[in-house]
Amino acid sequence: MATRADSPEILFYTRQLHNGGVDRVVFNLAGEFLRRGIRSSIVVDVDNPHSPFRTLIPEGVGYDVLEARGPIARLLKLRRYIREARPSAVMCASFGFPNLYAVVVRWVAGVKFRLMLTEHCFPSVDHAGPKPWQSRFWFFPLAHYLYPFADRIVAVSKGTALDLAKVIRIDPKTIACIYNPLVSDGLIAQSKEPVDHPWFAGDGPPVVIGVGRLEPQKNFSLLIRAFAKARARMPARLVILGNGSERQMLEDLVAELGLQEDVVLLGFVPNPHAYVAKADLMVLSSDFESLANVVIEALAVGTPVIATDCPSGPAEALNHGACGTLVPVGDVDRMSTAMLEVLCERPPPIARGWLDQFSEREVADRYLDLLAMDAR
């Protein structure tokens, strides 16, 4: 637990590290704040012993576990932490009930701080399962009442902002859109590191890559089926990075389609950018995405992108198709055809100016401006 001497100026609060894009966004933002001399800490309700992301927290950024399970424990332990740390601002880097706890804690903490709620997921879809009644009867009504008490509400895409406003019935003008801090010199440097896999040696068939949690939302089975169709027409290989509950199902699908020699699931890798930069094509096959971080990161390292035109982030990240190829959600044939087109005629890298809005520096400036803190 933080002491007064090393108290953070900005506190990131979330339920736990989730092995996903939200974690990387928090790490990038915390690292950029630290480079400006602004201390920050990440505080979670519970630790995730299976998360490899724990080791990726930037040096100098705090990490504390409240060991809080259940609503009352979360409220009391977060209040105690804030009373001791006395941060200038709290950013909820989560979605759902942790945001509500933070609003209530500010009322009872007896400490003044700026409160920002951030929405990293697409609310109407994320809250549709597995227990939609919790959102319908509890979260949405409470959020309608409590969210406006935050100093700022931020969504990571314009589509997410509109969706959030709709489902919790608040004025969309009260929600700011700030894209994720993904592009940096560090990302470019990481992309140039070597990878230990023979398919990236540069003398074999083109490599298609997919990156993300192996969960239903990401719909990697669509990617594998589309790749199978493309592979039947030209030599190619597919690499998938990430772990999740669908790994066995996806491996079974690869075997069913007879693709064992051309598809590999490498699991979690600490530096996916090095793999993406050396691939010939990045494909995102999701059913929904709030922003689609991997799309932006691929553009930053010069790898062409195909993405499903799902709600709502990929279209924004790709400038509605100007910076990459959008295909209908769930359409195996269109995705397969798009793969062949890009692999046969690789498009040039996009203009750097489009990526500036996703840079760590510009995004950090916007967050600090909204928090009314010195953008150093």
SETOR-797394 format. One record per residue (C-alpha): x negated, y, z negated. Coordinates in Angstrom, 1 decimal. Layout:
// SETOR-797394
{east->X&north->Y&up->Z};
...
END
This chain:
// SETOR-797394
{east->0.0&north->0.0&up->0.0};
{east->-1.3&north->3.5&up->0.9};
{east->-2.5&north->5.7&up->-1.9};
{east->-2.3&north->9.5&up->-1.9};
{east->-5.9&north->9.9&up->-1.0};
{east->-5.6&north->8.0&up->2.3};
{east->-1.9&north->8.8&up->3.0};
{east->-0.9&north->8.8&up->6.7};
{east->0.5&north->11.9&up->8.3};
{east->2.6&north->9.8&up->10.5};
{east->4.2&north->6.5&up->9.5};
{east->5.4&north->3.9&up->12.1};
{east->8.1&north->1.8&up->10.6};
{east->9.4&north->-1.5&up->12.1};
{east->10.6&north->-4.8&up->11.0};
{east->7.6&north->-6.8&up->12.1};
{east->5.1&north->-7.2&up->15.0};
{east->6.9&north->-8.9&up->17.8};
{east->4.2&north->-9.9&up->20.3};
{east->5.6&north->-7.6&up->22.9};
{east->5.3&north->-4.2&up->24.6};
{east->6.7&north->-2.2&up->21.6};
{east->3.7&north->-3.3&up->19.6};
{east->1.2&north->-2.1&up->22.2};
{east->3.1&north->1.2&up->22.5};
{east->2.7&north->1.8&up->18.8};
{east->-1.0&north->0.9&up->18.9};
{east->-1.6&north->3.2&up->21.8};
{east->0.2&north->6.1&up->20.2};
{east->-1.4&north->5.6&up->16.8};
{east->-4.8&north->5.3&up->18.4};
{east->-4.3&north->8.6&up->20.3};
{east->-3.1&north->10.3&up->17.2};
{east->-6.2&north->9.1&up->15.4};
{east->-8.5&north->10.5&up->18.1};
{east->-6.9&north->13.9&up->17.4};
{east->-7.6&north->13.6&up->13.6};
{east->-4.0&north->12.6&up->12.7};
{east->-3.9&north->9.6&up->10.4};
{east->-1.2&north->7.1&up->10.8};
{east->-0.1&north->3.7&up->9.4};
{east->2.1&north->0.9&up->10.6};
{east->4.5&north->-0.4&up->8.0};
{east->6.5&north->-3.6&up->8.5};
{east->9.2&north->-5.3&up->6.4};
{east->7.6&north->-8.7&up->6.8};
{east->4.4&north->-10.0&up->8.3};
{east->4.5&north->-12.2&up->11.4};
{east->1.8&north->-14.8&up->10.8};
{east->2.1&north->-16.1&up->14.3};
{east->1.5&north->-12.7&up->16.0};
{east->-1.8&north->-12.3&up->17.7};
{east->-1.1&north->-8.6&up->18.0};
{east->-2.2&north->-8.1&up->14.3};
{east->-5.8&north->-8.2&up->15.4};
{east->-5.2&north->-5.5&up->18.1};
{east->-4.3&north->-2.7&up->15.7};
{east->-6.8&north->0.1&up->16.3};
{east->-9.6&north->0.5&up->13.8};
{east->-8.7&north->3.3&up->11.4};
{east->-4.9&north->2.8&up->11.7};
{east->-3.3&north->1.4&up->8.5};
{east->-1.2&north->-1.7&up->8.3};
{east->1.0&north->-2.4&up->5.3};
{east->3.6&north->-5.1&up->4.7};
{east->6.5&north->-4.3&up->2.4};
{east->7.5&north->-8.0&up->1.9};
{east->11.1&north->-6.9&up->2.1};
{east->13.8&north->-9.3&up->3.1};
{east->17.4&north->-8.2&up->2.9};
{east->19.0&north->-4.7&up->3.1};
{east->18.5&north->-3.8&up->-0.5};
{east->14.9&north->-4.9&up->-0.7};
{east->14.1&north->-3.0&up->2.5};
{east->15.7&north->0.2&up->1.2};
{east->14.0&north->0.1&up->-2.2};
{east->10.6&north->-0.9&up->-0.9};
{east->10.5&north->1.6&up->1.9};
{east->11.6&north->4.3&up->-0.5};
{east->8.8&north->3.4&up->-2.9};
{east->6.2&north->3.4&up->-0.1};
{east->7.3&north->6.8&up->1.2};
{east->7.2&north->8.3&up->-2.3};
{east->3.7&north->7.1&up->-2.7};
{east->2.4&north->7.9&up->0.8};
{east->4.3&north->11.1&up->1.3};
{east->3.9&north->11.2&up->5.1};
{east->4.7&north->14.3&up->7.2};
{east->6.7&north->12.2&up->9.6};
{east->8.3&north->8.8&up->10.0};
{east->8.8&north->7.2&up->13.4};
{east->11.0&north->4.1&up->13.5};
{east->9.5&north->2.0&up->16.3};
{east->12.3&north->-0.5&up->16.3};
{east->15.9&north->-0.8&up->17.2};
{east->19.0&north->-1.7&up->15.2};
{east->19.2&north->-1.7&up->11.4};
{east->15.7&north->-0.5&up->10.5};
{east->16.6&north->2.8&up->12.0};
{east->19.7&north->3.0&up->9.7};
{east->17.6&north->2.1&up->6.7};
{east->15.2&north->4.9&up->7.4};
{east->18.0&north->7.5&up->7.6};
{east->19.4&north->6.3&up->4.2};
{east->15.9&north->6.2&up->2.6};
{east->15.3&north->9.9&up->3.6};
{east->18.4&north->10.8&up->1.6};
{east->17.2&north->9.0&up->-1.5};
{east->13.4&north->9.2&up->-1.3};
{east->13.1&north->12.7&up->-2.8};
{east->10.3&north->13.4&up->-0.3};
{east->10.6&north->15.8&up->2.7};
{east->9.5&north->14.3&up->6.0};
{east->10.4&north->14.5&up->9.6};
{east->12.4&north->11.5&up->10.9};
{east->12.4&north->10.2&up->14.4};
{east->14.3&north->7.2&up->15.6};
{east->13.0&north->5.6&up->18.8};
{east->14.9&north->3.2&up->21.0};
{east->12.7&north->0.7&up->22.9};
{east->15.4&north->-1.7&up->24.0};
{east->18.5&north->-1.5&up->26.1};
{east->21.2&north->-1.4&up->23.4};
{east->24.3&north->-2.7&up->25.2};
{east->22.4&north->-5.8&up->26.3};
{east->20.1&north->-6.4&up->23.3};
{east->23.0&north->-6.1&up->20.9};
{east->25.2&north->-8.5&up->23.0};
{east->23.6&north->-11.6&up->21.4};
{east->23.1&north->-13.8&up->19.6};
{east->25.4&north->-12.3&up->17.1};
{east->27.3&north->-9.5&up->18.9};
{east->29.8&north->-9.1&up->16.1};
{east->27.1&north->-7.6&up->13.9};
{east->26.6&north->-4.8&up->16.4};
{east->30.3&north->-4.3&up->17.2};
{east->31.6&north->-4.2&up->13.6};
{east->28.5&north->-2.9&up->11.7};
{east->25.6&north->-1.4&up->13.7};
{east->27.5&north->0.7&up->16.3};
{east->29.8&north->2.4&up->13.8};
{east->27.1&north->3.0&up->11.3};
{east->24.7&north->4.3&up->14.0};
{east->27.4&north->6.7&up->15.3};
{east->27.5&north->8.2&up->11.8};
{east->23.8&north->7.9&up->10.7};
{east->21.7&north->8.5&up->13.9};
{east->22.6&north->12.3&up->14.1};
{east->21.0&north->12.8&up->10.7};
{east->17.6&north->12.1&up->12.1};
{east->15.5&north->15.1&up->13.2};
{east->15.0&north->13.5&up->16.6};
{east->16.2&north->10.5&up->18.6};
{east->14.0&north->9.3&up->21.4};
{east->14.6&north->6.7&up->24.1};
{east->11.8&north->5.3&up->26.3};
{east->13.7&north->5.7&up->29.6};
{east->16.6&north->7.8&up->30.9};
{east->18.8&north->4.8&up->31.4};
{east->18.2&north->3.7&up->27.8};
{east->19.1&north->7.1&up->26.5};
{east->22.4&north->7.1&up->28.4};
{east->23.2&north->3.6&up->27.3};
{east->22.4&north->4.4&up->23.6};
{east->24.6&north->7.4&up->23.7};
{east->27.4&north->5.4&up->25.2};
{east->27.4&north->2.5&up->22.8};
{east->27.1&north->4.5&up->19.6};
{east->29.2&north->7.4&up->20.9};
{east->27.0&north->10.4&up->20.4};
{east->26.1&north->13.3&up->22.7};
{east->23.5&north->12.2&up->25.2};
{east->22.0&north->15.6&up->25.1};
{east->20.8&north->14.8&up->21.5};
{east->18.6&north->12.0&up->22.8};
{east->15.2&north->12.9&up->24.3};
{east->13.5&north->10.7&up->26.9};
{east->9.7&north->10.1&up->26.4};
{east->8.1&north->7.4&up->28.5};
{east->5.7&north->5.0&up->26.8};
{east->2.0&north->5.9&up->26.4};
{east->0.4&north->3.2&up->28.6};
{east->-2.2&north->4.8&up->30.9};
{east->-5.6&north->5.6&up->29.5};
{east->-9.3&north->5.4&up->30.2};
{east->-9.3&north->2.4&up->27.8};
{east->-6.8&north->0.5&up->30.0};
{east->-8.9&north->1.1&up->33.1};
{east->-12.0&north->0.0&up->31.2};
{east->-10.3&north->-3.2&up->30.0};
{east->-9.1&north->-3.9&up->33.5};
{east->-12.7&north->-4.1&up->34.7};
{east->-13.7&north->-6.8&up->32.3};
{east->-14.3&north->-10.3&up->33.6};
{east->-11.8&north->-13.1&up->33.3};
{east->-12.6&north->-16.7&up->32.6};
{east->-10.4&north->-18.4&up->35.3};
{east->-11.6&north->-19.7&up->38.7};
{east->-8.5&north->-18.5&up->40.5};
{east->-9.7&north->-14.9&up->40.1};
{east->-13.1&north->-15.5&up->41.7};
{east->-11.9&north->-13.9&up->44.9};
{east->-12.4&north->-16.8&up->47.4};
{east->-9.1&north->-18.6&up->47.1};
{east->-5.4&north->-18.1&up->48.0};
{east->-3.8&north->-14.8&up->46.7};
{east->-2.7&north->-14.8&up->43.1};
{east->0.7&north->-13.6&up->41.9};
{east->0.9&north->-12.7&up->38.2};
{east->3.7&north->-12.3&up->35.7};
{east->3.2&north->-11.0&up->32.1};
{east->5.6&north->-11.1&up->29.2};
{east->7.2&north->-13.0&up->26.4};
{east->8.5&north->-16.4&up->27.6};
{east->12.1&north->-15.5&up->26.5};
{east->15.4&north->-15.6&up->28.4};
{east->15.4&north->-11.8&up->29.0};
{east->12.3&north->-12.1&up->31.2};
{east->13.8&north->-14.8&up->33.4};
{east->10.4&north->-16.4&up->34.4};
{east->12.4&north->-19.3&up->35.9};
{east->13.5&north->-16.9&up->38.6};
{east->9.8&north->-16.0&up->39.3};
{east->8.8&north->-19.6&up->39.5};
{east->11.6&north->-20.5&up->41.9};
{east->10.9&north->-17.5&up->44.1};
{east->7.2&north->-18.3&up->44.1};
{east->8.0&north->-21.9&up->45.1};
{east->9.9&north->-20.6&up->48.2};
{east->7.1&north->-18.3&up->49.1};
{east->4.4&north->-21.0&up->48.5};
{east->6.2&north->-23.2&up->51.0};
{east->5.4&north->-20.7&up->53.7};
{east->1.9&north->-19.6&up->52.7};
{east->-0.8&north->-20.6&up->50.3};
{east->-0.6&north->-18.8&up->47.0};
{east->-1.0&north->-19.2&up->43.2};
{east->1.0&north->-18.0&up->40.2};
{east->-0.4&north->-17.1&up->36.8};
{east->1.9&north->-16.3&up->33.9};
{east->0.6&north->-14.7&up->30.7};
{east->2.5&north->-14.8&up->27.4};
{east->4.1&north->-17.1&up->24.9};
{east->7.7&north->-17.7&up->23.8};
{east->10.5&north->-20.1&up->23.2};
{east->10.9&north->-21.0&up->26.9};
{east->7.4&north->-22.3&up->27.5};
{east->8.3&north->-26.0&up->27.6};
{east->11.3&north->-25.3&up->29.8};
{east->9.1&north->-23.4&up->32.3};
{east->6.4&north->-26.0&up->32.3};
{east->9.1&north->-28.6&up->33.0};
{east->10.4&north->-26.5&up->35.9};
{east->6.9&north->-26.2&up->37.4};
{east->6.6&north->-30.0&up->37.3};
{east->10.1&north->-30.4&up->38.8};
{east->9.1&north->-28.2&up->41.7};
{east->5.8&north->-30.0&up->42.2};
{east->3.8&north->-26.8&up->41.6};
{east->1.3&north->-28.1&up->38.9};
{east->-1.7&north->-27.4&up->41.2};
{east->-0.6&north->-23.8&up->42.0};
{east->1.1&north->-22.5&up->38.8};
{east->-0.5&north->-22.0&up->35.4};
{east->0.8&north->-20.7&up->32.1};
{east->-2.1&north->-19.3&up->30.2};
{east->-0.3&north->-18.2&up->27.1};
{east->-1.3&north->-15.0&up->25.2};
{east->-4.4&north->-13.3&up->26.2};
{east->-5.8&north->-10.2&up->24.3};
{east->-6.6&north->-8.3&up->27.5};
{east->-4.0&north->-9.0&up->30.2};
{east->-5.1&north->-5.9&up->32.2};
{east->-8.2&north->-7.7&up->33.4};
{east->-6.1&north->-10.4&up->34.9};
{east->-3.5&north->-8.1&up->36.4};
{east->-6.2&north->-5.9&up->38.0};
{east->-7.7&north->-8.9&up->39.8};
{east->-4.3&north->-10.3&up->40.9};
{east->-2.9&north->-9.6&up->44.4};
{east->0.6&north->-9.0&up->43.2};
{east->2.5&north->-8.4&up->39.9};
{east->6.1&north->-9.6&up->39.7};
{east->8.6&north->-8.7&up->37.0};
{east->11.7&north->-10.9&up->37.0};
{east->13.6&north->-9.6&up->34.0};
{east->17.4&north->-9.5&up->33.6};
{east->17.0&north->-6.2&up->31.7};
{east->14.3&north->-3.9&up->30.6};
{east->14.2&north->-0.6&up->28.7};
{east->11.2&north->0.6&up->30.6};
{east->9.0&north->-2.3&up->31.8};
{east->5.5&north->-1.5&up->30.5};
{east->3.8&north->-4.2&up->32.6};
{east->5.0&north->-2.5&up->35.8};
{east->3.4&north->0.8&up->34.8};
{east->0.2&north->-0.9&up->33.7};
{east->-0.1&north->-2.8&up->37.0};
{east->0.4&north->0.4&up->39.0};
{east->-2.4&north->2.1&up->36.9};
{east->-4.9&north->-0.7&up->37.8};
{east->-3.9&north->-0.6&up->41.5};
{east->-1.9&north->-3.9&up->41.7};
{east->1.2&north->-3.9&up->43.9};
{east->4.5&north->-4.5&up->42.0};
{east->7.8&north->-6.2&up->42.8};
{east->10.5&north->-5.9&up->40.1};
{east->14.1&north->-6.7&up->39.6};
{east->16.3&north->-3.7&up->39.8};
{east->17.7&north->-4.4&up->36.4};
{east->19.0&north->-2.0&up->33.7};
{east->17.2&north->0.3&up->33.5};
{east->13.5&north->0.8&up->33.4};
{east->11.9&north->-0.8&up->36.5};
{east->13.7&north->1.7&up->38.9};
{east->12.4&north->4.6&up->36.8};
{east->8.9&north->3.2&up->36.6};
{east->8.8&north->2.6&up->40.3};
{east->10.3&north->5.9&up->41.2};
{east->13.4&north->4.1&up->42.6};
{east->11.3&north->2.0&up->45.0};
{east->8.8&north->4.6&up->46.2};
{east->6.0&north->3.1&up->44.1};
{east->6.9&north->-0.6&up->44.4};
{east->9.5&north->-3.0&up->45.6};
{east->12.9&north->-3.5&up->43.9};
{east->15.0&north->-6.6&up->44.4};
{east->18.4&north->-7.5&up->43.0};
{east->18.5&north->-9.2&up->39.7};
{east->18.6&north->-13.0&up->40.0};
{east->18.1&north->-13.1&up->43.7};
{east->15.6&north->-15.8&up->44.4};
{east->15.6&north->-15.4&up->48.2};
{east->15.0&north->-11.6&up->48.1};
{east->12.2&north->-11.9&up->45.6};
{east->10.6&north->-14.7&up->47.7};
{east->10.8&north->-12.6&up->50.8};
{east->9.4&north->-9.6&up->49.1};
{east->6.4&north->-11.6&up->47.8};
{east->5.5&north->-12.7&up->51.3};
{east->5.8&north->-9.2&up->52.6};
{east->3.5&north->-7.7&up->50.0};
{east->1.0&north->-10.6&up->50.1};
{east->0.7&north->-10.3&up->53.9};
{east->0.3&north->-6.5&up->53.9};
{east->-0.9&north->-5.2&up->50.6};
{east->0.3&north->-1.6&up->50.1};
{east->-2.1&north->1.1&up->49.0};
{east->-2.4&north->2.3&up->45.4};
{east->0.1&north->4.9&up->44.4};
{east->-0.9&north->8.5&up->43.7};
{east->-2.4&north->9.1&up->40.2};
{east->0.0&north->12.1&up->39.7};
{east->3.0&north->9.8&up->39.2};
{east->1.2&north->8.0&up->36.4};
{east->0.4&north->11.2&up->34.4};
{east->3.8&north->11.1&up->32.7};
{east->2.8&north->7.7&up->31.2};
{east->-0.6&north->8.7&up->29.9};
{east->-1.4&north->8.5&up->26.3};
{east->-2.4&north->12.1&up->26.1};
{east->0.7&north->13.5&up->27.7};
{east->3.1&north->11.2&up->25.8};
{east->1.3&north->12.0&up->22.4};
{east->1.7&north->15.7&up->23.2};
{east->5.5&north->15.3&up->23.7};
{east->5.9&north->13.3&up->20.5};
{east->4.0&north->15.8&up->18.4};
{east->6.0&north->18.6&up->19.9};
{east->9.2&north->17.0&up->18.9};
{east->7.9&north->16.3&up->15.5};
{east->6.9&north->20.0&up->15.2};
{east->3.4&north->19.0&up->14.5};
{east->0.2&north->20.4&up->15.9};
{east->-0.6&north->18.8&up->19.3};
{east->-4.3&north->18.9&up->18.7};
END
